Amino acid sequence: MRRAIIALFAVLFLGAIPAPPERAAKRSPVLAEAMDRTLRSGKLHAWVFFADKGERAEARAAAALVPMTPRAASRRRLRGQVRGASVEDLPLVTAYVDKVAAGVSRVRQQSRWLNAVSVEATAGQLAALEALPFVARLDVVRGYRRRDDERVDPDSGVQSRQPVRKPAVAVLDYGTSLGQLAQIGVPPVHEMGFHGEGVVVAIFDAGFNSLNHEVFSSLRIVAAHDFVNGDDDVGDGADQGDGSHGTETLSVLAGFQQGQLIGPAFAADFILAKTENTASETPVEEDNWAAAAEWAESLGADVISSSLGYLDYDSPFPSYTFRDMNGQTAISTRAAEMAAARGVVVVNSAGNSGDDAQHNTLGAPADGAHVLAIAAVGATGVRASFSSVGPSADGRIKPDLAAQGQGVRVALPRSVSSYGTASGTSFSCPLTAGVVALLLQVNPTATPDDVAGVLRATASQAGGPDKLLGWGIVNAHTAANAWLPGGAAGAGR
C-alpha cells in the first residue's frame, strides 16, 4: 500500500513539472526533414540564427559602430529608408560565432543583417546547436541550378542577322550590340553624355574568368571577392567554379569595344562578387548571395545586378516552391530587401522556367517587393518562351520589366577577342541594370522606388502590366527625359 501511495505521489509530482522544450522546435520543418534523411556522417548546410546582437545593441547602433565606407553612408543618407546605422548592421556577437564554429565542420558565411551564420555540419552537430541558449532557430541553406535554357553561340564569322534600328546620329560604333541597346533606348542617353560615370555597380555571378578580354580594357574595378572560395580572385584558377557566365553578363553591362560590343554603363565603377559554385551538383549559394549583398552595400554600391536565382535543386536537398515566392521567405530575397532599404537598386533575372498557367515560376530574390525582376524578349520585342512569369505568391505584379534576352551580344572567354550570342534572363538583367546606372547618373538623389517608378511609367506596357513582361520593355531615353529639365515632370515620382 505504501509503495502504491509513493508511486502515485511520484506520478502526480512528475506530472506537475513542465516537460522540457524539445530541441527540434528550433529546426525549421525543411531542415528537420533534411536531417532525418541525411546519414549520420553526412554534411548539411544550414543557417544558425542568433537571438540578439549582444548588450546595448541599440546604443551601439546609434553611435554608428558599424562597418561602412563613407560612400555607403552617403548613399544611405541620400536614398535609403534606413538612412543611418541600425541594429541589423552591427557585427555578430563574436562569442556566439566562436561557440558555433567550435561545434561544426566549418562556418561558411556570416550575415550581420540576418544575425546568423551559415555552417557545414552533421545532423548530430546541428542537433547539439539547438541546446545553445543564444541560438534562436535553424534552417537549411538553399540553392539553385541554372537551367540549360541559357544558350551560348560563338560567332561563326557571319554578322548578326537580328534587325537593328540605327539612331539618327551614331556617336559610338556599337557593332552588332546596337540592337539590344536601341531596343531599350540607350544610344540617345549616351548621346546626352551619360555613360554611368560616378555610379558603382555590383555584379553577382559565377565568377569572371576572362577579365583580360579586349572588351574590358577600360573596365574600372573597385573591389572583387570570391564568396565561394574565400579569396579575392574572381577568376577560375585552381578554385571551384567556372566563370564564363560572369564574363558574359559583365560584358553585356560594362563592355566597351567599338565595332563589337558596348554596354549601357561602360563608364561606371564595378564591384565583382563570385557567389555561385558551378562545380557543385547540389549548389548552396544563397548564403553567398546574402554575404555579397552586405559586402557590396558596405562598400557603397548603388546598383546590384544579379543574374542568379534560387528555387529548386536536386533531391534529397529541399527546395523553395512557388508558394515561397512571396517577398518575405527566401533568404536572398530578405537580403535584397535590406539592401534596397539602404538605397541600393537591386536588379535580378526573373528566371528561365517559362510559363505555368497554375502559378508563378520566379526564382528568389526576383520576388522581392523592391527588387526589379527582369523578363526576356527577343530582338523584335516578343517574349522569350523560357522567361519566368508571375505574379508573386502574394499577388504582386512580377516580373517588373523586360529587355532583350535572346540572341544577346556577349564577350566569350575563348580568347581575348571572342564574341558570340547568348540567351536567358541572365542577359536581360545586366542590360536593365545598366539603364538603372544611367538613370542614377541623371538623378543622383533617386531612391530605388523612384527608379522603379520612372522605369515602369515609361516602359512599353505602362498602361497594362501583366504576369509575362510586367510593365514591359525598358525605355532609358524616355525615363531619362522624365528627370531632365523640360522632360515629363514628375514621371515615376
C-alpha positions, 0 to 999 in steps of 0.5 A, a space after each residue: 500500500 505504501 509503495 502504491 501511495 509513493 508511486 502515485 505521489 511520484 506520478 502526480 509530482 512528475 506530472 506537475 513539472 513542465 516537460 522540457 522544450 524539445 530541441 527540434 522546435 528550433 529546426 525549421 520543418 525543411 531542415 528537420 526533414 533534411 536531417 532525418 534523411 541525411 546519414 549520420 556522417 553526412 554534411 548539411 548546410 544550414 543557417 544558425 540564427 542568433 537571438 540578439 546582437 549582444 548588450 546595448 545593441 541599440 546604443 551601439 547602433 546609434 553611435 554608428 559602430 558599424 562597418 561602412 565606407 563613407 560612400 555607403 553612408 552617403 548613399 544611405 543618407 541620400 536614398 535609403 529608408 534606413 538612412 543611418 546605422 541600425 541594429 541589423 548592421 552591427 557585427 555578430 556577437 563574436 562569442 556566439 560565432 566562436 561557440 558555433 564554429 567550435 561545434 561544426 565542420 566549418 562556418 561558411 558565411 556570416 550575415 550581420 543583417 540576418 544575425 546568423 551564420 551559415 555552417 557545414 555540419 552533421 545532423 548530430 552537430 546541428 542537433 547539439 546547436 539547438 541546446 545553445 541558449 543564444 541560438 534562436 532557430 535553424 534552417 537549411 541553406 538553399 540553392 539553385 541550378 541554372 537551367 540549360 535554357 541559357 544558350 551560348 553561340 560563338 560567332 561563326 564569322 557571319 554578322 548578326 542577322 537580328 534587325 537593328 534600328 540605327 539612331 539618327 546620329 551614331 556617336 559610338 560604333 556599337 557593332 552588332 550590340 546596337 540592337 539590344 541597346 536601341 531596343 531599350 533606348 540607350 544610344 540617345 542617353 549616351 548621346 546626352 553624355 551619360 555613360 554611368 560615370 560616378 555610379 558603382 555597380 555590383 555584379 553577382 555571378 559565377 565568377 569572371 574568368 576572362 577579365 583580360 578580354 579586349 572588351 574590358 580594357 577600360 573596365 574600372 574595378 573597385 573591389 572583387 571577392 570570391 564568396 565561394 572560395 574565400 579569396 579575392 580572385 574572381 577568376 577560375 584558377 585552381 578554385 571551384 567554379 567556372 566563370 564564363 557566365 560572369 564574363 558574359 553578363 559583365 560584358 553585356 553591362 560594362 563592355 566597351 569595344 567599338 565595332 563589337 560590343 558596348 554596354 549601357 554603363 561602360 563608364 561606371 565603377 564595378 564591384 565583382 562578387 563570385 557567389 555561385 559554385 558551378 562545380 557543385 551538383 547540389 549548389 548552396 549559394 544563397 548564403 553567398 548571395 546574402 554575404 555579397 549583398 552586405 559586402 557590396 552595400 558596405 562598400 557603397 554600391 548603388 546598383 546590384 545586378 544579379 543574374 542568379 536565382 534560387 528555387 529548386 535543386 536536386 533531391 534529397 536537398 529541399 527546395 523553395 516552391 512557388 508558394 515561397 515566392 512571396 517577398 518575405 521567405 527566401 533568404 536572398 530575397 530578405 537580403 535584397 530587401 535590406 539592401 534596397 532599404 539602404 538605397 541600393 537598386 537591386 536588379 535580378 533575372 526573373 528566371 528561365 522556367 517559362 510559363 505555368 498557367 497554375 502559378 508563378 515560376 520566379 526564382 528568389 530574390 526576383 520576388 522581392 517587393 523592391 527588387 526589379 525582376 527582369 523578363 526576356 524578349 527577343 530582338 523584335 520585342 516578343 517574349 522569350 518562351 523560357 522567361 519566368 512569369 508571375 505574379 508573386 505568391 502574394 499577388 504582386 505584379 512580377 516580373 517588373 520589366 523586360 529587355 532583350 534576352 535572346 540572341 544577346 551580344 556577349 564577350 566569350 572567354 575563348 580568347 581575348 577577342 571572342 564574341 558570340 550570342 547568348 540567351 536567358 534572363 541572365 542577359 536581360 538583367 545586366 542590360 536593365 541594370 545598366 539603364 538603372 546606372 544611367 538613370 542614377 547618373 541623371 538623378 543622383 538623389 533617386 531612391 530605388 522606388 523612384 527608379 522603379 517608378 520612372 522605369 515602369 511609367 515609361 516602359 512599353 506596357 505602362 498602361 497594362 502590366 501583366 504576369 509575362 513582361 510586367 510593365 514591359 520593355 525598358 525605355 532609358 531615353 524616355 525615363 531619362 527625359 522624365 528627370 531632365 529639365 523640360 522632360 515629363 515632370 514628375 514621371 515615376 515620382 
